[in-house]
Amino acid sequence: MDELLASLDALAGEDLAPLFGPALLERLRPLLVAQNRIAAEVARTVRECEVSGAAEHDGLKTMGSWLRGHGHLSDAQAARVVRAGRALVHLPGMAAAFAAGAVTGEQAAVLGRVAEPAALALAAEQGVDLAAVDAVLTEVAVTRPCADVAKAVRHYLDRLDADGLEPDPTEGRRLVIVKHADGSVTGRFDLDAVGGERLQTALEAVVQAGRCAGDERTRSQQLADALVQLCDTALAAGRLPVLRGHKPQVIVKIDAEDLFGPGTHPGAGELGCGAAISAARARWLACDSQITRIVMGPDGMPLDHGRTLRLVPPHLRRAAEVRDGGCVFSGCGAPTSWCDVHHLLAWIDGGETSLENSALLCERHHTKVHHGFRVERRPDGRWRTWRPDGTQIRTGPRLDAAA
């Protein structure tokens, strides 16, 4: 083990800067093999630890919990290592390829599903030649990507239990959302195949409809924006279930002086979920919203609940939709249903709520406009977009010629 660590120290001390493409790839290939071989040794050792009850030495019950606590692995990673270790005994072909570095740890864990007790019992009942299955699946793992290995294993398990009950797809669905101190959220979800297909189809429709020239977002950013847009569209449609007598809506609480003032004022606004946002962000949300005045007393109790004022009435929105036909930001093709009505001259700065002072902007480009970009309607009815540095965004010869 000392020699292995010394070799790793030597590798870490090498200067990679003088190397370029081919040389770097030649260095990478044996490293990947070594990584797989180390993963095989980890899985083999974990299995022996499990058999001997080694985790009890550190006061833990299972090797999964030991790997999470001492190895700092995630729940999923720990489960994969344990599953791969258990499979080594039943799948000697896979074990040999794993030890040689031809199979990755993730592939070994996927193949390990074949050696789980329930699958082994079904195979024994039906007289399945497990050695032949091991050989075929190992060949797939050695020659094909991990996704193909998962499909092959799924195919085998489905045929092994062809008469089994069709599982309830909702039982395995999970969605976990974690809210951070700044109000941002992260999360993870698990969906069945049909639920996942529905989600991907809906997101892809929004992504493709929202593509425009010069879009530099990554794929993950496009999908995240599409998810927010789906939620925004559903909220705006007004067909979501009514909660306690009110339609679901995004609520922002902010003092009048912050809302109407010119400053950014970080943390001046508070969302309904308790997250703090800046006054600038609240002004962006107020472009196409309802505002209710509430006068508070010195003890924090409401003294007066003013009448709600809708900034953009329905007839004005319809007129803007007919005139603009969608987001007016250069190169964007977002439909009207995705758009807010933006005040060209901010309402809080005295801008009128009129068709002449309005522009349809999708959520992403509405944000851009509130961060330095500018849209302008020419006398001929066409829109132009300007960057924060004052240069115009040009999307085609026709626009260039007219500028």
C-alpha positions as a Markdown table, in Angstrom:
| # | Residue | x | y | z |
|---|---|---|---|---|
| 1 | Met | 0.0 | 0.0 | 0.0 |
| 2 | Asp | 2.9 | 2.4 | 0.7 |
| 3 | Glu | 4.3 | 1.7 | -2.8 |
| 4 | Leu | 0.9 | 2.5 | -4.3 |
| 5 | Leu | 0.6 | 5.8 | -2.4 |
| 6 | Ala | 4.2 | 6.7 | -3.3 |
| 7 | Ser | 3.4 | 6.1 | -7.0 |
| 8 | Leu | 0.3 | 8.4 | -6.7 |
| 9 | Asp | 2.5 | 11.0 | -5.1 |
| 10 | Ala | 4.9 | 10.8 | -8.1 |
| 11 | Leu | 2.0 | 11.1 | -10.5 |
| 12 | Ala | 0.6 | 14.1 | -8.7 |
| 13 | Gly | 4.1 | 15.8 | -8.9 |
| 14 | Glu | 4.3 | 15.6 | -12.6 |
| 15 | Asp | 3.9 | 18.9 | -14.5 |
| 16 | Leu | 1.1 | 18.6 | -17.1 |
| 17 | Ala | 1.4 | 22.0 | -18.6 |
| 18 | Pro | 3.9 | 21.0 | -21.3 |
| 19 | Leu | 1.6 | 18.2 | -22.5 |
| 20 | Phe | -1.0 | 18.7 | -25.2 |
| 21 | Gly | -4.0 | 16.7 | -26.5 |
| 22 | Pro | -2.6 | 13.3 | -27.6 |
| 23 | Ala | -0.1 | 13.1 | -24.8 |
| 24 | Leu | -2.7 | 13.9 | -22.2 |
| 25 | Leu | -5.1 | 11.3 | -23.5 |
| 26 | Glu | -2.3 | 8.7 | -23.5 |
| 27 | Arg | -1.7 | 9.6 | -19.9 |
| 28 | Leu | -5.4 | 9.4 | -19.0 |
| 29 | Arg | -6.1 | 6.0 | -20.4 |
| 30 | Pro | -4.0 | 4.0 | -18.0 |
| 31 | Leu | -5.2 | 6.2 | -15.1 |
| 32 | Leu | -8.7 | 5.1 | -15.9 |
| 33 | Val | -7.7 | 1.5 | -15.9 |
| 34 | Ala | -5.9 | 2.0 | -12.6 |
| 35 | Gln | -9.0 | 3.7 | -11.2 |
| 36 | Asn | -11.2 | 0.7 | -12.1 |
| 37 | Arg | -8.7 | -1.7 | -10.6 |
| 38 | Ile | -8.6 | 0.3 | -7.3 |
| 39 | Ala | -12.4 | 0.3 | -7.3 |
| 40 | Ala | -12.4 | -3.5 | -7.7 |
| 41 | Glu | -10.1 | -3.8 | -4.7 |
| 42 | Val | -12.3 | -1.4 | -2.7 |
| 43 | Ala | -15.4 | -3.5 | -3.5 |
| 44 | Arg | -13.5 | -6.8 | -2.7 |
| 45 | Thr | -12.3 | -5.4 | 0.6 |
| 46 | Val | -15.7 | -4.0 | 1.5 |
| 47 | Arg | -17.2 | -7.4 | 0.9 |
| 48 | Glu | -14.7 | -9.1 | 3.2 |
| 49 | Cys | -15.4 | -6.4 | 5.8 |
| 50 | Glu | -19.1 | -7.1 | 5.5 |
| 51 | Val | -18.6 | -10.9 | 5.9 |
| 52 | Ser | -16.4 | -10.4 | 9.0 |
| 53 | Gly | -18.5 | -7.7 | 10.6 |
| 54 | Ala | -15.6 | -5.3 | 10.5 |
| 55 | Ala | -17.9 | -2.2 | 10.8 |
| 56 | Glu | -18.8 | -3.2 | 14.4 |
| 57 | His | -15.1 | -2.4 | 15.3 |
| 58 | Asp | -16.0 | 1.3 | 14.7 |
| 59 | Gly | -19.3 | 1.0 | 16.4 |
| 60 | Leu | -21.3 | 0.8 | 13.1 |
| 61 | Lys | -23.8 | -1.9 | 12.0 |
| 62 | Thr | -23.3 | -2.0 | 8.2 |
| 63 | Met | -20.5 | -1.3 | 5.7 |
| 64 | Gly | -22.9 | 1.1 | 4.0 |
| 65 | Ser | -23.0 | 3.3 | 7.1 |
| 66 | Trp | -19.2 | 2.9 | 7.5 |
| 67 | Leu | -18.6 | 4.1 | 3.9 |
| 68 | Arg | -20.8 | 7.1 | 4.4 |
| 69 | Gly | -19.3 | 8.1 | 7.7 |
| 70 | His | -15.6 | 7.2 | 7.2 |
| 71 | Gly | -15.3 | 7.3 | 3.4 |
| 72 | His | -17.6 | 10.3 | 3.0 |
| 73 | Leu | -19.5 | 8.6 | 0.3 |
| 74 | Ser | -23.1 | 9.5 | -0.6 |
| 75 | Asp | -25.9 | 7.1 | 0.2 |
| 76 | Ala | -26.0 | 6.0 | -3.5 |
| 77 | Gln | -22.3 | 5.6 | -3.8 |
| 78 | Ala | -22.0 | 3.5 | -0.7 |
| 79 | Ala | -24.9 | 1.3 | -1.8 |
| 80 | Arg | -23.2 | 0.8 | -5.2 |
| 81 | Val | -19.9 | -0.3 | -3.6 |
| 82 | Val | -21.6 | -2.7 | -1.3 |
| 83 | Arg | -23.6 | -4.2 | -4.2 |
| 84 | Ala | -20.6 | -4.6 | -6.4 |
| 85 | Gly | -18.7 | -6.4 | -3.6 |
| 86 | Arg | -21.5 | -8.8 | -3.0 |
| 87 | Ala | -21.7 | -9.6 | -6.7 |
| 88 | Leu | -18.1 | -10.6 | -7.0 |
| 89 | Val | -18.7 | -14.1 | -5.6 |
| 90 | His | -21.6 | -14.9 | -8.0 |
| 91 | Leu | -20.3 | -13.3 | -11.1 |
| 92 | Pro | -16.7 | -14.4 | -11.5 |
| 93 | Gly | -16.4 | -13.2 | -15.1 |
| 94 | Met | -17.4 | -9.7 | -14.1 |
| 95 | Ala | -15.0 | -9.9 | -11.1 |
| 96 | Ala | -12.1 | -10.8 | -13.3 |
| 97 | Ala | -12.8 | -8.0 | -15.8 |
| 98 | Phe | -13.3 | -5.6 | -12.9 |
| 99 | Ala | -10.0 | -6.6 | -11.3 |
| 100 | Ala | -8.3 | -6.1 | -14.7 |
| 101 | Gly | -9.6 | -2.6 | -15.0 |
| 102 | Ala | -11.9 | -3.3 | -18.0 |
| 103 | Val | -15.1 | -2.6 | -16.0 |
| 104 | Thr | -15.9 | 0.5 | -14.0 |
| 105 | Gly | -17.2 | 0.5 | -10.4 |
| 106 | Glu | -20.5 | 1.9 | -11.6 |
| 107 | Gln | -20.9 | -0.9 | -14.2 |
| 108 | Ala | -20.0 | -3.5 | -11.6 |
| 109 | Ala | -22.7 | -2.1 | -9.3 |
| 110 | Val | -25.3 | -2.3 | -12.1 |
| 111 | Leu | -24.3 | -5.9 | -12.9 |
| 112 | Gly | -24.6 | -6.6 | -9.2 |
| 113 | Arg | -28.4 | -6.4 | -9.5 |
| 114 | Val | -28.2 | -9.7 | -11.2 |
| 115 | Ala | -26.7 | -11.3 | -8.1 |
| 116 | Glu | -29.2 | -9.9 | -5.6 |
| 117 | Pro | -31.0 | -12.6 | -3.5 |
| 118 | Ala | -34.4 | -12.2 | -5.2 |
| 119 | Ala | -32.8 | -12.4 | -8.7 |
| 120 | Leu | -30.7 | -15.4 | -7.8 |
| 121 | Ala | -33.7 | -17.2 | -6.4 |
| 122 | Leu | -35.7 | -16.7 | -9.6 |
| 123 | Ala | -32.8 | -17.8 | -11.7 |
| 124 | Ala | -32.4 | -21.0 | -9.7 |
| 125 | Glu | -36.1 | -21.8 | -9.9 |
| 126 | Gln | -36.0 | -21.4 | -13.7 |
| 127 | Gly | -32.7 | -23.2 | -14.2 |
| 128 | Val | -31.0 | -20.2 | -15.7 |
| 129 | Asp | -27.3 | -20.7 | -16.5 |
| 130 | Leu | -25.9 | -17.8 | -14.4 |
| 131 | Ala | -22.4 | -18.4 | -15.8 |
| 132 | Ala | -23.7 | -17.7 | -19.4 |
| 133 | Val | -25.5 | -14.6 | -18.2 |
| 134 | Asp | -22.3 | -13.4 | -16.4 |
| 135 | Ala | -20.3 | -13.9 | -19.6 |
| 136 | Val | -22.8 | -12.0 | -21.8 |
| 137 | Leu | -23.4 | -9.1 | -19.5 |
| 138 | Thr | -19.6 | -8.8 | -18.8 |
| 139 | Glu | -19.0 | -8.6 | -22.5 |
| 140 | Val | -21.5 | -5.8 | -22.8 |
| 141 | Ala | -19.8 | -4.0 | -19.9 |
| 142 | Val | -16.4 | -4.3 | -21.4 |
| 143 | Thr | -17.5 | -3.1 | -24.9 |
| 144 | Arg | -20.4 | -0.8 | -24.3 |
| 145 | Pro | -21.2 | 2.4 | -22.4 |
| 146 | Cys | -22.7 | 2.2 | -18.9 |
| 147 | Ala | -26.2 | 3.1 | -20.1 |
| 148 | Asp | -26.2 | 0.0 | -22.4 |
| 149 | Val | -25.2 | -2.2 | -19.4 |
| 150 | Ala | -28.1 | -0.9 | -17.4 |
| 151 | Lys | -30.5 | -1.6 | -20.3 |
| 152 | Ala | -29.1 | -5.1 | -20.7 |
| 153 | Val | -29.5 | -5.8 | -17.0 |
| 154 | Arg | -33.0 | -4.4 | -17.0 |
| 155 | His | -33.9 | -6.6 | -19.9 |
| 156 | Tyr | -32.6 | -9.7 | -18.1 |
| 157 | Leu | -34.4 | -9.0 | -14.9 |
| 158 | Asp | -37.7 | -8.3 | -16.8 |
| 159 | Arg | -37.5 | -11.6 | -18.6 |
| 160 | Leu | -36.5 | -13.3 | -15.3 |
| 161 | Asp | -39.8 | -12.1 | -13.7 |
| 162 | Ala | -42.0 | -11.9 | -16.8 |
| 163 | Asp | -45.1 | -13.0 | -14.8 |
| 164 | Gly | -44.5 | -10.6 | -11.9 |
| 165 | Leu | -46.9 | -7.9 | -10.8 |
| 166 | Glu | -46.7 | -4.6 | -12.6 |
| 167 | Pro | -45.3 | -2.2 | -10.0 |
| 168 | Asp | -47.2 | 0.9 | -9.1 |
| 169 | Pro | -45.1 | 3.7 | -10.8 |
| 170 | Thr | -46.0 | 6.2 | -8.2 |
| 171 | Glu | -44.4 | 4.2 | -5.4 |
| 172 | Gly | -40.9 | 5.0 | -6.5 |
| 173 | Arg | -41.4 | 8.6 | -7.2 |
| 174 | Arg | -39.5 | 11.1 | -4.9 |
| 175 | Leu | -38.9 | 14.8 | -5.0 |
| 176 | Val | -36.6 | 16.4 | -2.3 |
| 177 | Ile | -36.1 | 20.1 | -2.3 |
| 178 | Val | -33.6 | 21.8 | 0.0 |
| 179 | Lys | -33.9 | 25.6 | 0.6 |
| 180 | His | -30.7 | 27.4 | 1.4 |
| 181 | Ala | -30.1 | 30.5 | 3.5 |
| 182 | Asp | -30.3 | 32.9 | 0.5 |
| 183 | Gly | -33.6 | 31.4 | -0.7 |
| 184 | Ser | -32.1 | 29.4 | -3.5 |
| 185 | Val | -33.1 | 25.7 | -3.7 |
| 186 | Thr | -31.4 | 22.5 | -4.8 |
| 187 | Gly | -32.9 | 19.1 | -4.9 |
| 188 | Arg | -33.1 | 15.7 | -6.5 |
| 189 | Phe | -35.9 | 13.5 | -7.8 |
| 190 | Asp | -36.6 | 10.0 | -8.9 |
| 191 | Leu | -39.3 | 9.2 | -11.5 |
| 192 | Asp | -40.5 | 6.1 | -13.2 |
| 193 | Ala | -40.0 | 5.8 | -16.9 |
| 194 | Val | -43.3 | 7.2 | -17.9 |
| 195 | Gly | -43.2 | 10.1 | -15.4 |
| 196 | Gly | -39.6 | 10.8 | -16.6 |
| 197 | Glu | -40.7 | 10.8 | -20.2 |
| 198 | Arg | -43.5 | 13.3 | -19.5 |
| 199 | Leu | -41.1 | 15.6 | -17.7 |
| 200 | Gln | -38.4 | 15.4 | -20.4 |
| 201 | Thr | -41.0 | 16.0 | -23.2 |
| 202 | Ala | -42.4 | 19.0 | -21.4 |
| 203 | Leu | -39.0 | 20.5 | -20.7 |
| 204 | Glu | -37.7 | 19.8 | -24.2 |
| 205 | Ala | -40.8 | 21.6 | -25.7 |
| 206 | Val | -40.0 | 24.7 | -23.7 |
| 207 | Val | -36.2 | 24.5 | -24.5 |
| 208 | Gln | -36.7 | 24.2 | -28.2 |
| 209 | Ala | -39.3 | 26.9 | -28.4 |
| 210 | Gly | -37.1 | 29.3 | -26.4 |
| 211 | Arg | -33.9 | 28.8 | -28.5 |
| 212 | Cys | -32.6 | 32.0 | -30.1 |
| 213 | Ala | -29.5 | 33.3 | -31.8 |
| 214 | Gly | -26.5 | 33.8 | -29.6 |
| 215 | Asp | -27.9 | 31.6 | -26.8 |
| 216 | Glu | -24.8 | 30.7 | -24.7 |
| 217 | Arg | -26.6 | 28.9 | -21.9 |
| 218 | Thr | -25.4 | 25.3 | -21.1 |
| 219 | Arg | -27.8 | 22.5 | -21.5 |
| 220 | Ser | -28.4 | 22.3 | -17.7 |
| 221 | Gln | -29.2 | 26.0 | -17.7 |
| 222 | Gln | -31.7 | 25.6 | -20.5 |
| 223 | Leu | -33.5 | 22.8 | -18.7 |
| 224 | Ala | -33.5 | 24.8 | -15.4 |
| 225 | Asp | -35.0 | 27.8 | -17.2 |
| 226 | Ala | -37.5 | 25.6 | -18.9 |
| 227 | Leu | -38.6 | 24.2 | -15.5 |
| 228 | Val | -39.1 | 27.7 | -14.1 |
| 229 | Gln | -41.0 | 28.6 | -17.2 |
| 230 | Leu | -43.4 | 25.6 | -16.9 |
| 231 | Cys | -44.2 | 26.7 | -13.3 |
| 232 | Asp | -44.6 | 30.3 | -14.4 |
| 233 | Thr | -47.0 | 29.3 | -17.2 |
| 234 | Ala | -49.0 | 27.1 | -14.9 |
| 235 | Leu | -49.3 | 29.9 | -12.3 |
| 236 | Ala | -50.3 | 32.5 | -14.9 |
| 237 | Ala | -52.9 | 30.2 | -16.4 |
| 238 | Gly | -54.9 | 30.3 | -13.1 |
| 239 | Arg | -55.9 | 26.6 | -13.4 |
| 240 | Leu | -53.9 | 25.3 | -10.5 |
| 241 | Pro | -55.8 | 24.1 | -7.4 |
| 242 | Val | -57.1 | 26.8 | -5.2 |
| 243 | Leu | -55.4 | 27.0 | -1.8 |
| 244 | Arg | -57.5 | 28.2 | 1.2 |
| 245 | Gly | -59.8 | 30.3 | -1.1 |
| 246 | His | -56.9 | 31.9 | -3.1 |
| 247 | Lys | -55.2 | 31.0 | -6.3 |
| 248 | Pro | -51.5 | 30.1 | -5.8 |
| 249 | Gln | -49.3 | 33.1 | -6.5 |
| 250 | Val | -45.8 | 34.4 | -5.8 |
| 251 | Ile | -46.0 | 37.0 | -3.0 |
| 252 | Val | -43.4 | 39.6 | -2.2 |
| 253 | Lys | -43.5 | 41.9 | 0.9 |
| 254 | Ile | -41.4 | 45.1 | 0.6 |
| 255 | Asp | -41.5 | 48.6 | 2.1 |
| 256 | Ala | -42.8 | 51.3 | -0.2 |
| 257 | Glu | -39.7 | 53.4 | 0.0 |
| 258 | Asp | -37.6 | 50.4 | -1.1 |
| 259 | Leu | -40.0 | 49.6 | -3.9 |
| 260 | Phe | -40.2 | 53.1 | -5.3 |
| 261 | Gly | -36.6 | 54.1 | -4.5 |
| 262 | Pro | -33.7 | 53.8 | -7.1 |
| 263 | Gly | -31.3 | 51.6 | -5.1 |
| 264 | Thr | -30.6 | 47.9 | -5.2 |
| 265 | His | -31.2 | 47.4 | -1.5 |
| 266 | Pro | -30.2 | 43.8 | -1.0 |
| 267 | Gly | -32.6 | 41.9 | 1.3 |
| 268 | Ala | -35.3 | 44.6 | 1.2 |
| 269 | Gly | -38.0 | 42.3 | -0.1 |
| 270 | Glu | -39.3 | 39.0 | 1.4 |
| 271 | Leu | -40.9 | 36.2 | -0.6 |
| 272 | Gly | -43.8 | 34.2 | 0.8 |
| 273 | Cys | -41.5 | 31.3 | 1.6 |
| 274 | Gly | -39.4 | 33.7 | 3.7 |
| 275 | Ala | -36.4 | 34.1 | 1.3 |
| 276 | Ala | -35.0 | 37.7 | 1.1 |
| 277 | Ile | -34.6 | 39.4 | -2.3 |
| 278 | Ser | -33.3 | 42.8 | -3.3 |
| 279 | Ala | -35.5 | 45.8 | -4.0 |
| 280 | Ala | -34.3 | 45.7 | -7.6 |
| 281 | Arg | -35.6 | 42.1 | -8.0 |
| 282 | Ala | -38.9 | 43.1 | -6.4 |
| 283 | Arg | -39.2 | 46.0 | -8.9 |
| 284 | Trp | -38.6 | 43.5 | -11.7 |
| 285 | Leu | -41.4 | 41.3 | -10.4 |
| 286 | Ala | -43.7 | 44.3 | -10.0 |
| 287 | Cys | -43.6 | 45.0 | -13.8 |
| 288 | Asp | -46.6 | 42.7 | -14.4 |
| 289 | Ser | -48.1 | 42.1 | -11.0 |
| 290 | Gln | -50.8 | 43.2 | -8.5 |
| 291 | Ile | -49.8 | 45.5 | -5.7 |
| 292 | Thr | -51.6 | 45.8 | -2.4 |
| 293 | Arg | -50.9 | 48.7 | 0.0 |
| 294 | Ile | -50.9 | 47.7 | 3.7 |
| 295 | Val | -50.2 | 50.4 | 6.3 |
| 296 | Met | -48.4 | 49.0 | 9.4 |
| 297 | Gly | -48.6 | 50.4 | 12.9 |
| 298 | Pro | -45.6 | 50.9 | 15.3 |
| 299 | Asp | -46.4 | 47.5 | 16.8 |
| 300 | Gly | -46.2 | 45.8 | 13.5 |
| 301 | Met | -49.9 | 45.3 | 13.2 |
| 302 | Pro | -51.7 | 46.3 | 9.9 |
| 303 | Leu | -53.7 | 49.5 | 10.3 |
| 304 | Asp | -55.1 | 49.7 | 6.8 |
| 305 | His | -55.4 | 47.2 | 4.0 |
| 306 | Gly | -55.6 | 49.2 | 0.7 |
| 307 | Arg | -57.3 | 48.2 | -2.5 |
| 308 | Thr | -55.2 | 46.0 | -4.8 |
| 309 | Leu | -54.0 | 47.8 | -8.0 |
| 310 | Arg | -53.3 | 45.7 | -11.1 |
| 311 | Leu | -50.5 | 47.4 | -13.0 |
| 312 | Val | -51.3 | 45.9 | -16.4 |
| 313 | Pro | -55.1 | 45.4 | -17.0 |
| 314 | Pro | -56.2 | 42.4 | -19.2 |
| 315 | His | -57.2 | 44.6 | -22.2 |
| 316 | Leu | -53.7 | 46.2 | -22.3 |
| 317 | Arg | -52.0 | 42.8 | -22.1 |
| 318 | Arg | -54.1 | 41.5 | -25.0 |
| 319 | Ala | -53.2 | 44.5 | -27.1 |
| 320 | Ala | -49.5 | 44.0 | -26.4 |
| 321 | Glu | -49.8 | 40.3 | -27.3 |
| 322 | Val | -51.5 | 41.1 | -30.6 |
| 323 | Arg | -48.9 | 43.8 | -31.4 |
| 324 | Asp | -45.7 | 42.0 | -30.3 |
| 325 | Gly | -46.6 | 38.4 | -30.9 |
| 326 | Gly | -44.1 | 37.2 | -28.3 |
| 327 | Cys | -40.9 | 38.2 | -26.6 |
| 328 | Val | -39.5 | 41.3 | -28.4 |
| 329 | Phe | -35.8 | 40.7 | -27.3 |
| 330 | Ser | -33.7 | 40.3 | -30.4 |
| 331 | Gly | -33.5 | 36.7 | -31.5 |
| 332 | Cys | -36.0 | 35.3 | -29.0 |
| 333 | Gly | -39.0 | 33.4 | -30.1 |
| 334 | Ala | -40.8 | 32.8 | -26.8 |
| 335 | Pro | -44.6 | 32.9 | -27.2 |
| 336 | Thr | -46.9 | 35.4 | -25.6 |
| 337 | Ser | -48.0 | 32.9 | -22.8 |
| 338 | Trp | -44.4 | 32.9 | -21.5 |
| 339 | Cys | -44.1 | 36.7 | -21.4 |
| 340 | Asp | -44.5 | 39.5 | -18.8 |
| 341 | Val | -45.6 | 43.0 | -19.7 |
| 342 | His | -42.5 | 45.2 | -19.1 |
| 343 | His | -42.7 | 48.9 | -18.6 |
| 344 | Leu | -40.1 | 50.6 | -20.9 |
| 345 | Leu | -40.0 | 53.5 | -18.5 |
| 346 | Ala | -40.4 | 51.9 | -15.1 |
| 347 | Trp | -43.7 | 52.4 | -13.4 |
| 348 | Ile | -42.0 | 53.5 | -10.2 |
| 349 | Asp | -40.2 | 56.2 | -12.2 |
| 350 | Gly | -43.4 | 57.6 | -13.5 |
| 351 | Gly | -43.8 | 55.4 | -16.6 |
| 352 | Glu | -47.4 | 55.1 | -17.8 |
| 353 | Thr | -49.2 | 51.8 | -17.9 |
| 354 | Ser | -50.0 | 52.1 | -21.6 |
| 355 | Leu | -49.4 | 50.2 | -24.8 |
| 356 | Glu | -46.8 | 52.7 | -26.0 |
| 357 | Asn | -44.8 | 52.1 | -22.8 |
| 358 | Ser | -45.1 | 48.3 | -22.8 |
| 359 | Ala | -43.1 | 45.4 | -24.2 |
| 360 | Leu | -43.6 | 41.7 | -24.0 |
| 361 | Leu | -40.5 | 39.9 | -22.5 |
| 362 | Cys | -40.0 | 36.3 | -21.5 |
| 363 | Glu | -38.7 | 35.7 | -18.0 |
| 364 | Arg | -35.1 | 35.3 | -19.0 |
| 365 | His | -35.0 | 38.4 | -21.2 |
| 366 | His | -37.1 | 40.4 | -18.7 |
| 367 | Thr | -34.2 | 39.7 | -16.2 |
| 368 | Lys | -31.7 | 40.8 | -18.8 |
| 369 | Val | -33.5 | 44.1 | -19.3 |
| 370 | His | -33.4 | 44.7 | -15.6 |
| 371 | His | -29.7 | 44.1 | -15.7 |
| 372 | Gly | -28.6 | 46.6 | -18.3 |
| 373 | Phe | -30.0 | 45.5 | -21.6 |
| 374 | Arg | -32.6 | 47.7 | -23.3 |
| 375 | Val | -35.3 | 47.2 | -25.8 |
| 376 | Glu | -36.7 | 49.9 | -28.1 |
| 377 | Arg | -39.6 | 50.0 | -30.6 |
| 378 | Arg | -38.8 | 51.8 | -33.8 |
| 379 | Pro | -41.4 | 54.0 | -35.6 |
| 380 | Asp | -41.9 | 51.2 | -38.2 |
| 381 | Gly | -43.0 | 48.8 | -35.4 |
| 382 | Arg | -39.8 | 46.7 | -35.3 |
| 383 | Trp | -38.0 | 46.2 | -32.0 |
| 384 | Arg | -34.3 | 46.7 | -31.4 |
| 385 | Thr | -32.2 | 45.4 | -28.5 |
| 386 | Trp | -29.1 | 47.1 | -27.0 |
| 387 | Arg | -26.5 | 45.6 | -24.8 |
| 388 | Pro | -25.3 | 47.3 | -21.5 |
| 389 | Asp | -22.3 | 48.6 | -23.4 |
| 390 | Gly | -24.5 | 50.5 | -25.9 |
| 391 | Thr | -24.0 | 48.1 | -28.8 |
| 392 | Gln | -26.9 | 46.7 | -30.7 |
| 393 | Ile | -27.7 | 43.0 | -30.9 |
| 394 | Arg | -28.1 | 42.3 | -34.6 |
| 395 | Thr | -29.7 | 39.0 | -35.7 |
| 396 | Gly | -29.8 | 39.2 | -39.5 |
| 397 | Pro | -28.9 | 41.1 | -42.6 |
| 398 | Arg | -32.4 | 42.7 | -42.7 |
| 399 | Leu | -31.9 | 44.2 | -39.3 |
| 400 | Asp | -28.4 | 45.3 | -40.1 |
| 401 | Ala | -29.5 | 47.0 | -43.2 |
| 402 | Ala | -32.3 | 48.8 | -41.4 |
| 403 | Ala | -30.1 | 50.0 | -38.5 |
